[in-house]
Amino acid sequence: MDYTITKQAIIADYYTFHYEELLAFVASRLHIYSDEAEDIVQNVFLRLLQTDKMITPITLPCLVYTMARHLICDFWRHRKRVEEHGHFIQGSMGTAGCGESVEMVYSVVEITELMERGIARLSEKQRKVYRLNVCDGMKVGEISRELGLNYKCVENRLGAARKEVRGYMKRMLA
């Protein structure tokens, strides 16, 4: 218990004295001072408080900056994917540059209808396995026990069904 109190005290001291410095580091990597930079810095300290690793005043600065760099990379990776996906959907609808958000391009009802049509194209066996997995949230092992099928058989049917539905959705949304 003493270690936990000591660990929290070390992190609190570091936070007090180096918060602005770390915020400047993160903001310089994001090229903006914004809420995202503050969120990343706060996530670093939250993760430090939740970690089971041994933290000392010597190891803390290295750990803080390593975690910050990783979170910055995650931020850019996420932003890149969101932009790629948004341009893909907007471009396919011919609304690029119209100011519409990605959420407004397709409604949930339209996506659900397309997915149901894709599921209807599956064989009965694939459809049953796919619905149990996607709709009921069952894992492959649970499905194999419930249907009395081999694990690999269920896994193969689910893989083929996913591939078919994904391909259908891609064709219909393109």
Chimera marker file (.cmm) of the C-alpha trace (Angstrom):
<marker_set name="trace">
<marker id="1" x="0.000" y="0.000" z="0.000" r="1" g="1" b="0" radius="0.5"/>
<marker id="2" x="2.898" y="2.348" z="0.703" r="1" g="1" b="0" radius="0.5"/>
<marker id="3" x="4.083" y="1.870" z="-2.863" r="1" g="1" b="0" radius="0.5"/>
<marker id="4" x="0.705" y="2.967" z="-4.243" r="1" g="1" b="0" radius="0.5"/>
<marker id="5" x="0.673" y="6.135" z="-2.163" r="1" g="1" b="0" radius="0.5"/>
<marker id="6" x="4.267" y="6.841" z="-3.114" r="1" g="1" b="0" radius="0.5"/>
<marker id="7" x="3.518" y="6.188" z="-6.781" r="1" g="1" b="0" radius="0.5"/>
<marker id="8" x="0.552" y="8.548" z="-6.715" r="1" g="1" b="0" radius="0.5"/>
<marker id="9" x="2.603" y="11.214" z="-4.952" r="1" g="1" b="0" radius="0.5"/>
<marker id="10" x="5.387" y="10.941" z="-7.533" r="1" g="1" b="0" radius="0.5"/>
<marker id="11" x="2.896" y="11.234" z="-10.392" r="1" g="1" b="0" radius="0.5"/>
<marker id="12" x="1.099" y="14.153" z="-8.709" r="1" g="1" b="0" radius="0.5"/>
<marker id="13" x="4.368" y="16.032" z="-8.213" r="1" g="1" b="0" radius="0.5"/>
<marker id="14" x="5.399" y="15.436" z="-11.810" r="1" g="1" b="0" radius="0.5"/>
<marker id="15" x="1.967" y="16.559" z="-13.014" r="1" g="1" b="0" radius="0.5"/>
<marker id="16" x="2.183" y="19.748" z="-10.965" r="1" g="1" b="0" radius="0.5"/>
<marker id="17" x="5.633" y="20.745" z="-12.171" r="1" g="1" b="0" radius="0.5"/>
<marker id="18" x="5.666" y="19.446" z="-15.760" r="1" g="1" b="0" radius="0.5"/>
<marker id="19" x="2.076" y="19.642" z="-17.030" r="1" g="1" b="0" radius="0.5"/>
<marker id="20" x="2.638" y="22.801" z="-19.105" r="1" g="1" b="0" radius="0.5"/>
<marker id="21" x="5.897" y="21.431" z="-20.506" r="1" g="1" b="0" radius="0.5"/>
<marker id="22" x="4.230" y="18.192" z="-21.599" r="1" g="1" b="0" radius="0.5"/>
<marker id="23" x="1.272" y="20.125" z="-23.019" r="1" g="1" b="0" radius="0.5"/>
<marker id="24" x="3.666" y="22.227" z="-25.123" r="1" g="1" b="0" radius="0.5"/>
<marker id="25" x="5.402" y="19.043" z="-26.325" r="1" g="1" b="0" radius="0.5"/>
<marker id="26" x="2.129" y="17.411" z="-27.368" r="1" g="1" b="0" radius="0.5"/>
<marker id="27" x="0.756" y="20.598" z="-28.947" r="1" g="1" b="0" radius="0.5"/>
<marker id="28" x="3.945" y="21.045" z="-30.978" r="1" g="1" b="0" radius="0.5"/>
<marker id="29" x="3.518" y="17.512" z="-32.352" r="1" g="1" b="0" radius="0.5"/>
<marker id="30" x="-0.154" y="18.136" z="-33.140" r="1" g="1" b="0" radius="0.5"/>
<marker id="31" x="0.705" y="21.578" z="-34.592" r="1" g="1" b="0" radius="0.5"/>
<marker id="32" x="-2.134" y="23.132" z="-32.590" r="1" g="1" b="0" radius="0.5"/>
<marker id="33" x="-2.911" y="24.071" z="-29.005" r="1" g="1" b="0" radius="0.5"/>
<marker id="34" x="-6.298" y="22.534" z="-28.584" r="1" g="1" b="0" radius="0.5"/>
<marker id="35" x="-8.519" y="20.340" z="-26.517" r="1" g="1" b="0" radius="0.5"/>
<marker id="36" x="-6.972" y="17.286" z="-28.196" r="1" g="1" b="0" radius="0.5"/>
<marker id="37" x="-3.551" y="18.185" z="-26.797" r="1" g="1" b="0" radius="0.5"/>
<marker id="38" x="-4.986" y="18.568" z="-23.312" r="1" g="1" b="0" radius="0.5"/>
<marker id="39" x="-6.881" y="15.290" z="-23.663" r="1" g="1" b="0" radius="0.5"/>
<marker id="40" x="-3.708" y="13.459" z="-24.641" r="1" g="1" b="0" radius="0.5"/>
<marker id="41" x="-1.764" y="14.894" z="-21.697" r="1" g="1" b="0" radius="0.5"/>
<marker id="42" x="-4.532" y="13.989" z="-19.276" r="1" g="1" b="0" radius="0.5"/>
<marker id="43" x="-4.748" y="10.475" z="-20.748" r="1" g="1" b="0" radius="0.5"/>
<marker id="44" x="-1.023" y="10.052" z="-20.144" r="1" g="1" b="0" radius="0.5"/>
<marker id="45" x="-1.433" y="10.798" z="-16.457" r="1" g="1" b="0" radius="0.5"/>
<marker id="46" x="-4.591" y="8.689" z="-16.152" r="1" g="1" b="0" radius="0.5"/>
<marker id="47" x="-2.790" y="5.721" z="-17.668" r="1" g="1" b="0" radius="0.5"/>
<marker id="48" x="0.133" y="6.266" z="-15.324" r="1" g="1" b="0" radius="0.5"/>
<marker id="49" x="-2.194" y="6.134" z="-12.342" r="1" g="1" b="0" radius="0.5"/>
<marker id="50" x="-3.775" y="2.916" z="-13.620" r="1" g="1" b="0" radius="0.5"/>
<marker id="51" x="-0.562" y="1.115" z="-14.526" r="1" g="1" b="0" radius="0.5"/>
<marker id="52" x="0.988" y="-1.600" z="-12.388" r="1" g="1" b="0" radius="0.5"/>
<marker id="53" x="4.512" y="-0.787" z="-13.531" r="1" g="1" b="0" radius="0.5"/>
<marker id="54" x="7.065" y="0.387" z="-11.022" r="1" g="1" b="0" radius="0.5"/>
<marker id="55" x="7.360" y="4.160" z="-11.259" r="1" g="1" b="0" radius="0.5"/>
<marker id="56" x="10.238" y="6.134" z="-9.788" r="1" g="1" b="0" radius="0.5"/>
<marker id="57" x="11.232" y="9.776" z="-10.206" r="1" g="1" b="0" radius="0.5"/>
<marker id="58" x="13.999" y="8.554" z="-12.540" r="1" g="1" b="0" radius="0.5"/>
<marker id="59" x="11.806" y="6.414" z="-14.822" r="1" g="1" b="0" radius="0.5"/>
<marker id="60" x="8.769" y="8.708" z="-14.837" r="1" g="1" b="0" radius="0.5"/>
<marker id="61" x="9.938" y="11.333" z="-17.394" r="1" g="1" b="0" radius="0.5"/>
<marker id="62" x="10.881" y="8.673" z="-19.953" r="1" g="1" b="0" radius="0.5"/>
<marker id="63" x="7.610" y="6.849" z="-19.400" r="1" g="1" b="0" radius="0.5"/>
<marker id="64" x="5.570" y="10.061" z="-19.689" r="1" g="1" b="0" radius="0.5"/>
<marker id="65" x="7.119" y="11.119" z="-22.984" r="1" g="1" b="0" radius="0.5"/>
<marker id="66" x="6.965" y="7.607" z="-24.426" r="1" g="1" b="0" radius="0.5"/>
<marker id="67" x="3.266" y="7.359" z="-23.588" r="1" g="1" b="0" radius="0.5"/>
<marker id="68" x="2.676" y="10.841" z="-25.009" r="1" g="1" b="0" radius="0.5"/>
<marker id="69" x="4.409" y="9.927" z="-28.281" r="1" g="1" b="0" radius="0.5"/>
<marker id="70" x="2.338" y="6.757" z="-28.576" r="1" g="1" b="0" radius="0.5"/>
<marker id="71" x="-0.911" y="8.638" z="-27.940" r="1" g="1" b="0" radius="0.5"/>
<marker id="72" x="0.083" y="11.274" z="-30.508" r="1" g="1" b="0" radius="0.5"/>
<marker id="73" x="0.686" y="8.521" z="-33.085" r="1" g="1" b="0" radius="0.5"/>
<marker id="74" x="-2.689" y="6.996" z="-32.210" r="1" g="1" b="0" radius="0.5"/>
<marker id="75" x="-4.321" y="10.424" z="-32.648" r="1" g="1" b="0" radius="0.5"/>
<marker id="76" x="-2.840" y="10.922" z="-36.132" r="1" g="1" b="0" radius="0.5"/>
<marker id="77" x="-3.581" y="7.337" z="-37.162" r="1" g="1" b="0" radius="0.5"/>
<marker id="78" x="-7.215" y="7.741" z="-36.079" r="1" g="1" b="0" radius="0.5"/>
<marker id="79" x="-7.580" y="11.120" z="-37.778" r="1" g="1" b="0" radius="0.5"/>
<marker id="80" x="-6.155" y="9.724" z="-41.035" r="1" g="1" b="0" radius="0.5"/>
<marker id="81" x="-8.655" y="6.843" z="-41.029" r="1" g="1" b="0" radius="0.5"/>
<marker id="82" x="-11.587" y="9.143" z="-40.283" r="1" g="1" b="0" radius="0.5"/>
<marker id="83" x="-10.631" y="11.488" z="-43.120" r="1" g="1" b="0" radius="0.5"/>
<marker id="84" x="-10.103" y="8.625" z="-45.587" r="1" g="1" b="0" radius="0.5"/>
<marker id="85" x="-13.423" y="7.067" z="-44.667" r="1" g="1" b="0" radius="0.5"/>
<marker id="86" x="-15.272" y="10.380" z="-44.818" r="1" g="1" b="0" radius="0.5"/>
<marker id="87" x="-13.886" y="11.233" z="-48.250" r="1" g="1" b="0" radius="0.5"/>
<marker id="88" x="-14.701" y="7.740" z="-49.520" r="1" g="1" b="0" radius="0.5"/>
<marker id="89" x="-18.349" y="7.918" z="-48.486" r="1" g="1" b="0" radius="0.5"/>
<marker id="90" x="-18.845" y="11.525" z="-49.541" r="1" g="1" b="0" radius="0.5"/>
<marker id="91" x="-17.069" y="10.911" z="-52.846" r="1" g="1" b="0" radius="0.5"/>
<marker id="92" x="-19.201" y="7.887" z="-53.607" r="1" g="1" b="0" radius="0.5"/>
<marker id="93" x="-22.360" y="9.913" z="-53.064" r="1" g="1" b="0" radius="0.5"/>
<marker id="94" x="-21.121" y="12.873" z="-55.113" r="1" g="1" b="0" radius="0.5"/>
<marker id="95" x="-21.463" y="15.250" z="-52.174" r="1" g="1" b="0" radius="0.5"/>
<marker id="96" x="-17.795" y="16.049" z="-51.611" r="1" g="1" b="0" radius="0.5"/>
<marker id="97" x="-17.447" y="19.692" z="-50.737" r="1" g="1" b="0" radius="0.5"/>
<marker id="98" x="-21.128" y="20.214" z="-49.956" r="1" g="1" b="0" radius="0.5"/>
<marker id="99" x="-20.444" y="20.454" z="-46.231" r="1" g="1" b="0" radius="0.5"/>
<marker id="100" x="-22.494" y="17.419" z="-45.278" r="1" g="1" b="0" radius="0.5"/>
<marker id="101" x="-21.149" y="15.252" z="-42.497" r="1" g="1" b="0" radius="0.5"/>
<marker id="102" x="-20.470" y="11.545" z="-42.920" r="1" g="1" b="0" radius="0.5"/>
<marker id="103" x="-23.360" y="10.710" z="-40.590" r="1" g="1" b="0" radius="0.5"/>
<marker id="104" x="-25.824" y="12.483" z="-42.877" r="1" g="1" b="0" radius="0.5"/>
<marker id="105" x="-24.823" y="10.621" z="-46.050" r="1" g="1" b="0" radius="0.5"/>
<marker id="106" x="-26.523" y="7.319" z="-45.114" r="1" g="1" b="0" radius="0.5"/>
<marker id="107" x="-29.145" y="6.792" z="-42.457" r="1" g="1" b="0" radius="0.5"/>
<marker id="108" x="-29.088" y="3.867" z="-40.059" r="1" g="1" b="0" radius="0.5"/>
<marker id="109" x="-32.254" y="2.536" z="-41.658" r="1" g="1" b="0" radius="0.5"/>
<marker id="110" x="-30.660" y="2.504" z="-45.119" r="1" g="1" b="0" radius="0.5"/>
<marker id="111" x="-27.550" y="0.727" z="-43.838" r="1" g="1" b="0" radius="0.5"/>
<marker id="112" x="-29.690" y="-1.813" z="-41.969" r="1" g="1" b="0" radius="0.5"/>
<marker id="113" x="-31.782" y="-2.503" z="-45.081" r="1" g="1" b="0" radius="0.5"/>
<marker id="114" x="-28.647" y="-3.024" z="-47.166" r="1" g="1" b="0" radius="0.5"/>
<marker id="115" x="-27.226" y="-5.347" z="-44.540" r="1" g="1" b="0" radius="0.5"/>
<marker id="116" x="-30.447" y="-7.373" z="-44.396" r="1" g="1" b="0" radius="0.5"/>
<marker id="117" x="-30.381" y="-7.745" z="-48.183" r="1" g="1" b="0" radius="0.5"/>
<marker id="118" x="-26.776" y="-8.901" z="-47.945" r="1" g="1" b="0" radius="0.5"/>
<marker id="119" x="-27.673" y="-11.444" z="-45.249" r="1" g="1" b="0" radius="0.5"/>
<marker id="120" x="-30.589" y="-12.693" z="-47.362" r="1" g="1" b="0" radius="0.5"/>
<marker id="121" x="-28.105" y="-13.606" z="-50.111" r="1" g="1" b="0" radius="0.5"/>
<marker id="122" x="-26.341" y="-16.088" z="-47.795" r="1" g="1" b="0" radius="0.5"/>
<marker id="123" x="-27.078" y="-19.804" z="-47.628" r="1" g="1" b="0" radius="0.5"/>
<marker id="124" x="-29.359" y="-20.899" z="-44.775" r="1" g="1" b="0" radius="0.5"/>
<marker id="125" x="-26.435" y="-22.364" z="-42.789" r="1" g="1" b="0" radius="0.5"/>
<marker id="126" x="-24.303" y="-19.255" z="-43.217" r="1" g="1" b="0" radius="0.5"/>
<marker id="127" x="-27.250" y="-16.987" z="-42.398" r="1" g="1" b="0" radius="0.5"/>
<marker id="128" x="-27.957" y="-18.823" z="-39.138" r="1" g="1" b="0" radius="0.5"/>
<marker id="129" x="-24.301" y="-18.647" z="-38.010" r="1" g="1" b="0" radius="0.5"/>
<marker id="130" x="-23.954" y="-15.008" z="-39.092" r="1" g="1" b="0" radius="0.5"/>
<marker id="131" x="-27.095" y="-13.893" z="-37.240" r="1" g="1" b="0" radius="0.5"/>
<marker id="132" x="-26.075" y="-15.713" z="-34.066" r="1" g="1" b="0" radius="0.5"/>
<marker id="133" x="-22.695" y="-14.002" z="-34.184" r="1" g="1" b="0" radius="0.5"/>
<marker id="134" x="-23.651" y="-10.493" z="-35.285" r="1" g="1" b="0" radius="0.5"/>
<marker id="135" x="-27.171" y="-10.055" z="-33.935" r="1" g="1" b="0" radius="0.5"/>
<marker id="136" x="-27.007" y="-12.179" z="-30.778" r="1" g="1" b="0" radius="0.5"/>
<marker id="137" x="-23.340" y="-11.481" z="-30.047" r="1" g="1" b="0" radius="0.5"/>
<marker id="138" x="-22.403" y="-15.131" z="-29.623" r="1" g="1" b="0" radius="0.5"/>
<marker id="139" x="-18.820" y="-16.285" z="-30.031" r="1" g="1" b="0" radius="0.5"/>
<marker id="140" x="-17.783" y="-19.045" z="-32.420" r="1" g="1" b="0" radius="0.5"/>
<marker id="141" x="-17.405" y="-21.577" z="-29.599" r="1" g="1" b="0" radius="0.5"/>
<marker id="142" x="-20.866" y="-20.824" z="-28.241" r="1" g="1" b="0" radius="0.5"/>
<marker id="143" x="-22.410" y="-21.117" z="-31.709" r="1" g="1" b="0" radius="0.5"/>
<marker id="144" x="-20.696" y="-24.462" z="-32.339" r="1" g="1" b="0" radius="0.5"/>
<marker id="145" x="-22.017" y="-25.846" z="-29.032" r="1" g="1" b="0" radius="0.5"/>
<marker id="146" x="-25.553" y="-24.553" z="-29.626" r="1" g="1" b="0" radius="0.5"/>
<marker id="147" x="-25.794" y="-25.865" z="-33.192" r="1" g="1" b="0" radius="0.5"/>
<marker id="148" x="-23.834" y="-29.041" z="-32.468" r="1" g="1" b="0" radius="0.5"/>
<marker id="149" x="-21.292" y="-28.272" z="-35.182" r="1" g="1" b="0" radius="0.5"/>
<marker id="150" x="-17.523" y="-28.495" z="-35.330" r="1" g="1" b="0" radius="0.5"/>
<marker id="151" x="-15.732" y="-25.290" z="-34.241" r="1" g="1" b="0" radius="0.5"/>
<marker id="152" x="-13.819" y="-25.021" z="-37.544" r="1" g="1" b="0" radius="0.5"/>
<marker id="153" x="-17.005" y="-25.543" z="-39.536" r="1" g="1" b="0" radius="0.5"/>
<marker id="154" x="-18.688" y="-22.632" z="-37.743" r="1" g="1" b="0" radius="0.5"/>
<marker id="155" x="-15.562" y="-20.526" z="-38.128" r="1" g="1" b="0" radius="0.5"/>
<marker id="156" x="-15.425" y="-21.179" z="-41.883" r="1" g="1" b="0" radius="0.5"/>
<marker id="157" x="-19.135" y="-20.460" z="-42.383" r="1" g="1" b="0" radius="0.5"/>
<marker id="158" x="-18.863" y="-17.233" z="-40.418" r="1" g="1" b="0" radius="0.5"/>
<marker id="159" x="-15.797" y="-16.149" z="-42.386" r="1" g="1" b="0" radius="0.5"/>
<marker id="160" x="-17.471" y="-16.835" z="-45.725" r="1" g="1" b="0" radius="0.5"/>
<marker id="161" x="-20.647" y="-15.059" z="-44.589" r="1" g="1" b="0" radius="0.5"/>
<marker id="162" x="-18.726" y="-12.000" z="-43.423" r="1" g="1" b="0" radius="0.5"/>
<marker id="163" x="-16.829" y="-11.873" z="-46.696" r="1" g="1" b="0" radius="0.5"/>
<marker id="164" x="-20.037" y="-12.096" z="-48.715" r="1" g="1" b="0" radius="0.5"/>
<marker id="165" x="-21.905" y="-9.446" z="-46.679" r="1" g="1" b="0" radius="0.5"/>
<marker id="166" x="-18.890" y="-7.126" z="-46.678" r="1" g="1" b="0" radius="0.5"/>
<marker id="167" x="-18.523" y="-7.467" z="-50.457" r="1" g="1" b="0" radius="0.5"/>
<marker id="168" x="-22.224" y="-6.835" z="-50.989" r="1" g="1" b="0" radius="0.5"/>
<marker id="169" x="-22.164" y="-3.745" z="-48.758" r="1" g="1" b="0" radius="0.5"/>
<marker id="170" x="-19.086" y="-2.435" z="-50.541" r="1" g="1" b="0" radius="0.5"/>
<marker id="171" x="-20.703" y="-2.883" z="-53.959" r="1" g="1" b="0" radius="0.5"/>
<marker id="172" x="-23.945" y="-1.247" z="-52.876" r="1" g="1" b="0" radius="0.5"/>
<marker id="173" x="-22.283" y="1.726" z="-51.155" r="1" g="1" b="0" radius="0.5"/>
<marker id="174" x="-19.817" y="2.382" z="-53.989" r="1" g="1" b="0" radius="0.5"/>
<link id1="1" id2="2" r="1" g="1" b="0" radius="0.2"/>
<link id1="2" id2="3" r="1" g="1" b="0" radius="0.2"/>
<link id1="3" id2="4" r="1" g="1" b="0" radius="0.2"/>
<link id1="4" id2="5" r="1" g="1" b="0" radius="0.2"/>
<link id1="5" id2="6" r="1" g="1" b="0" radius="0.2"/>
<link id1="6" id2="7" r="1" g="1" b="0" radius="0.2"/>
<link id1="7" id2="8" r="1" g="1" b="0" radius="0.2"/>
<link id1="8" id2="9" r="1" g="1" b="0" radius="0.2"/>
<link id1="9" id2="10" r="1" g="1" b="0" radius="0.2"/>
<link id1="10" id2="11" r="1" g="1" b="0" radius="0.2"/>
<link id1="11" id2="12" r="1" g="1" b="0" radius="0.2"/>
<link id1="12" id2="13" r="1" g="1" b="0" radius="0.2"/>
<link id1="13" id2="14" r="1" g="1" b="0" radius="0.2"/>
<link id1="14" id2="15" r="1" g="1" b="0" radius="0.2"/>
<link id1="15" id2="16" r="1" g="1" b="0" radius="0.2"/>
<link id1="16" id2="17" r="1" g="1" b="0" radius="0.2"/>
<link id1="17" id2="18" r="1" g="1" b="0" radius="0.2"/>
<link id1="18" id2="19" r="1" g="1" b="0" radius="0.2"/>
<link id1="19" id2="20" r="1" g="1" b="0" radius="0.2"/>
<link id1="20" id2="21" r="1" g="1" b="0" radius="0.2"/>
<link id1="21" id2="22" r="1" g="1" b="0" radius="0.2"/>
<link id1="22" id2="23" r="1" g="1" b="0" radius="0.2"/>
<link id1="23" id2="24" r="1" g="1" b="0" radius="0.2"/>
<link id1="24" id2="25" r="1" g="1" b="0" radius="0.2"/>
<link id1="25" id2="26" r="1" g="1" b="0" radius="0.2"/>
<link id1="26" id2="27" r="1" g="1" b="0" radius="0.2"/>
<link id1="27" id2="28" r="1" g="1" b="0" radius="0.2"/>
<link id1="28" id2="29" r="1" g="1" b="0" radius="0.2"/>
<link id1="29" id2="30" r="1" g="1" b="0" radius="0.2"/>
<link id1="30" id2="31" r="1" g="1" b="0" radius="0.2"/>
<link id1="31" id2="32" r="1" g="1" b="0" radius="0.2"/>
<link id1="32" id2="33" r="1" g="1" b="0" radius="0.2"/>
<link id1="33" id2="34" r="1" g="1" b="0" radius="0.2"/>
<link id1="34" id2="35" r="1" g="1" b="0" radius="0.2"/>
<link id1="35" id2="36" r="1" g="1" b="0" radius="0.2"/>
<link id1="36" id2="37" r="1" g="1" b="0" radius="0.2"/>
<link id1="37" id2="38" r="1" g="1" b="0" radius="0.2"/>
<link id1="38" id2="39" r="1" g="1" b="0" radius="0.2"/>
<link id1="39" id2="40" r="1" g="1" b="0" radius="0.2"/>
<link id1="40" id2="41" r="1" g="1" b="0" radius="0.2"/>
<link id1="41" id2="42" r="1" g="1" b="0" radius="0.2"/>
<link id1="42" id2="43" r="1" g="1" b="0" radius="0.2"/>
<link id1="43" id2="44" r="1" g="1" b="0" radius="0.2"/>
<link id1="44" id2="45" r="1" g="1" b="0" radius="0.2"/>
<link id1="45" id2="46" r="1" g="1" b="0" radius="0.2"/>
<link id1="46" id2="47" r="1" g="1" b="0" radius="0.2"/>
<link id1="47" id2="48" r="1" g="1" b="0" radius="0.2"/>
<link id1="48" id2="49" r="1" g="1" b="0" radius="0.2"/>
<link id1="49" id2="50" r="1" g="1" b="0" radius="0.2"/>
<link id1="50" id2="51" r="1" g="1" b="0" radius="0.2"/>
<link id1="51" id2="52" r="1" g="1" b="0" radius="0.2"/>
<link id1="52" id2="53" r="1" g="1" b="0" radius="0.2"/>
<link id1="53" id2="54" r="1" g="1" b="0" radius="0.2"/>
<link id1="54" id2="55" r="1" g="1" b="0" radius="0.2"/>
<link id1="55" id2="56" r="1" g="1" b="0" radius="0.2"/>
<link id1="56" id2="57" r="1" g="1" b="0" radius="0.2"/>
<link id1="57" id2="58" r="1" g="1" b="0" radius="0.2"/>
<link id1="58" id2="59" r="1" g="1" b="0" radius="0.2"/>
<link id1="59" id2="60" r="1" g="1" b="0" radius="0.2"/>
<link id1="60" id2="61" r="1" g="1" b="0" radius="0.2"/>
<link id1="61" id2="62" r="1" g="1" b="0" radius="0.2"/>
<link id1="62" id2="63" r="1" g="1" b="0" radius="0.2"/>
<link id1="63" id2="64" r="1" g="1" b="0" radius="0.2"/>
<link id1="64" id2="65" r="1" g="1" b="0" radius="0.2"/>
<link id1="65" id2="66" r="1" g="1" b="0" radius="0.2"/>
<link id1="66" id2="67" r="1" g="1" b="0" radius="0.2"/>
<link id1="67" id2="68" r="1" g="1" b="0" radius="0.2"/>
<link id1="68" id2="69" r="1" g="1" b="0" radius="0.2"/>
<link id1="69" id2="70" r="1" g="1" b="0" radius="0.2"/>
<link id1="70" id2="71" r="1" g="1" b="0" radius="0.2"/>
<link id1="71" id2="72" r="1" g="1" b="0" radius="0.2"/>
<link id1="72" id2="73" r="1" g="1" b="0" radius="0.2"/>
<link id1="73" id2="74" r="1" g="1" b="0" radius="0.2"/>
<link id1="74" id2="75" r="1" g="1" b="0" radius="0.2"/>
<link id1="75" id2="76" r="1" g="1" b="0" radius="0.2"/>
<link id1="76" id2="77" r="1" g="1" b="0" radius="0.2"/>
<link id1="77" id2="78" r="1" g="1" b="0" radius="0.2"/>
<link id1="78" id2="79" r="1" g="1" b="0" radius="0.2"/>
<link id1="79" id2="80" r="1" g="1" b="0" radius="0.2"/>
<link id1="80" id2="81" r="1" g="1" b="0" radius="0.2"/>
<link id1="81" id2="82" r="1" g="1" b="0" radius="0.2"/>
<link id1="82" id2="83" r="1" g="1" b="0" radius="0.2"/>
<link id1="83" id2="84" r="1" g="1" b="0" radius="0.2"/>
<link id1="84" id2="85" r="1" g="1" b="0" radius="0.2"/>
<link id1="85" id2="86" r="1" g="1" b="0" radius="0.2"/>
<link id1="86" id2="87" r="1" g="1" b="0" radius="0.2"/>
<link id1="87" id2="88" r="1" g="1" b="0" radius="0.2"/>
<link id1="88" id2="89" r="1" g="1" b="0" radius="0.2"/>
<link id1="89" id2="90" r="1" g="1" b="0" radius="0.2"/>
<link id1="90" id2="91" r="1" g="1" b="0" radius="0.2"/>
<link id1="91" id2="92" r="1" g="1" b="0" radius="0.2"/>
<link id1="92" id2="93" r="1" g="1" b="0" radius="0.2"/>
<link id1="93" id2="94" r="1" g="1" b="0" radius="0.2"/>
<link id1="94" id2="95" r="1" g="1" b="0" radius="0.2"/>
<link id1="95" id2="96" r="1" g="1" b="0" radius="0.2"/>
<link id1="96" id2="97" r="1" g="1" b="0" radius="0.2"/>
<link id1="97" id2="98" r="1" g="1" b="0" radius="0.2"/>
<link id1="98" id2="99" r="1" g="1" b="0" radius="0.2"/>
<link id1="99" id2="100" r="1" g="1" b="0" radius="0.2"/>
<link id1="100" id2="101" r="1" g="1" b="0" radius="0.2"/>
<link id1="101" id2="102" r="1" g="1" b="0" radius="0.2"/>
<link id1="102" id2="103" r="1" g="1" b="0" radius="0.2"/>
<link id1="103" id2="104" r="1" g="1" b="0" radius="0.2"/>
<link id1="104" id2="105" r="1" g="1" b="0" radius="0.2"/>
<link id1="105" id2="106" r="1" g="1" b="0" radius="0.2"/>
<link id1="106" id2="107" r="1" g="1" b="0" radius="0.2"/>
<link id1="107" id2="108" r="1" g="1" b="0" radius="0.2"/>
<link id1="108" id2="109" r="1" g="1" b="0" radius="0.2"/>
<link id1="109" id2="110" r="1" g="1" b="0" radius="0.2"/>
<link id1="110" id2="111" r="1" g="1" b="0" radius="0.2"/>
<link id1="111" id2="112" r="1" g="1" b="0" radius="0.2"/>
<link id1="112" id2="113" r="1" g="1" b="0" radius="0.2"/>
<link id1="113" id2="114" r="1" g="1" b="0" radius="0.2"/>
<link id1="114" id2="115" r="1" g="1" b="0" radius="0.2"/>
<link id1="115" id2="116" r="1" g="1" b="0" radius="0.2"/>
<link id1="116" id2="117" r="1" g="1" b="0" radius="0.2"/>
<link id1="117" id2="118" r="1" g="1" b="0" radius="0.2"/>
<link id1="118" id2="119" r="1" g="1" b="0" radius="0.2"/>
<link id1="119" id2="120" r="1" g="1" b="0" radius="0.2"/>
<link id1="120" id2="121" r="1" g="1" b="0" radius="0.2"/>
<link id1="121" id2="122" r="1" g="1" b="0" radius="0.2"/>
<link id1="122" id2="123" r="1" g="1" b="0" radius="0.2"/>
<link id1="123" id2="124" r="1" g="1" b="0" radius="0.2"/>
<link id1="124" id2="125" r="1" g="1" b="0" radius="0.2"/>
<link id1="125" id2="126" r="1" g="1" b="0" radius="0.2"/>
<link id1="126" id2="127" r="1" g="1" b="0" radius="0.2"/>
<link id1="127" id2="128" r="1" g="1" b="0" radius="0.2"/>
<link id1="128" id2="129" r="1" g="1" b="0" radius="0.2"/>
<link id1="129" id2="130" r="1" g="1" b="0" radius="0.2"/>
<link id1="130" id2="131" r="1" g="1" b="0" radius="0.2"/>
<link id1="131" id2="132" r="1" g="1" b="0" radius="0.2"/>
<link id1="132" id2="133" r="1" g="1" b="0" radius="0.2"/>
<link id1="133" id2="134" r="1" g="1" b="0" radius="0.2"/>
<link id1="134" id2="135" r="1" g="1" b="0" radius="0.2"/>
<link id1="135" id2="136" r="1" g="1" b="0" radius="0.2"/>
<link id1="136" id2="137" r="1" g="1" b="0" radius="0.2"/>
<link id1="137" id2="138" r="1" g="1" b="0" radius="0.2"/>
<link id1="138" id2="139" r="1" g="1" b="0" radius="0.2"/>
<link id1="139" id2="140" r="1" g="1" b="0" radius="0.2"/>
<link id1="140" id2="141" r="1" g="1" b="0" radius="0.2"/>
<link id1="141" id2="142" r="1" g="1" b="0" radius="0.2"/>
<link id1="142" id2="143" r="1" g="1" b="0" radius="0.2"/>
<link id1="143" id2="144" r="1" g="1" b="0" radius="0.2"/>
<link id1="144" id2="145" r="1" g="1" b="0" radius="0.2"/>
<link id1="145" id2="146" r="1" g="1" b="0" radius="0.2"/>
<link id1="146" id2="147" r="1" g="1" b="0" radius="0.2"/>
<link id1="147" id2="148" r="1" g="1" b="0" radius="0.2"/>
<link id1="148" id2="149" r="1" g="1" b="0" radius="0.2"/>
<link id1="149" id2="150" r="1" g="1" b="0" radius="0.2"/>
<link id1="150" id2="151" r="1" g="1" b="0" radius="0.2"/>
<link id1="151" id2="152" r="1" g="1" b="0" radius="0.2"/>
<link id1="152" id2="153" r="1" g="1" b="0" radius="0.2"/>
<link id1="153" id2="154" r="1" g="1" b="0" radius="0.2"/>
<link id1="154" id2="155" r="1" g="1" b="0" radius="0.2"/>
<link id1="155" id2="156" r="1" g="1" b="0" radius="0.2"/>
<link id1="156" id2="157" r="1" g="1" b="0" radius="0.2"/>
<link id1="157" id2="158" r="1" g="1" b="0" radius="0.2"/>
<link id1="158" id2="159" r="1" g="1" b="0" radius="0.2"/>
<link id1="159" id2="160" r="1" g="1" b="0" radius="0.2"/>
<link id1="160" id2="161" r="1" g="1" b="0" radius="0.2"/>
<link id1="161" id2="162" r="1" g="1" b="0" radius="0.2"/>
<link id1="162" id2="163" r="1" g="1" b="0" radius="0.2"/>
<link id1="163" id2="164" r="1" g="1" b="0" radius="0.2"/>
<link id1="164" id2="165" r="1" g="1" b="0" radius="0.2"/>
<link id1="165" id2="166" r="1" g="1" b="0" radius="0.2"/>
<link id1="166" id2="167" r="1" g="1" b="0" radius="0.2"/>
<link id1="167" id2="168" r="1" g="1" b="0" radius="0.2"/>
<link id1="168" id2="169" r="1" g="1" b="0" radius="0.2"/>
<link id1="169" id2="170" r="1" g="1" b="0" radius="0.2"/>
<link id1="170" id2="171" r="1" g="1" b="0" radius="0.2"/>
<link id1="171" id2="172" r="1" g="1" b="0" radius="0.2"/>
<link id1="172" id2="173" r="1" g="1" b="0" radius="0.2"/>
<link id1="173" id2="174" r="1" g="1" b="0" radius="0.2"/>
</marker_set>
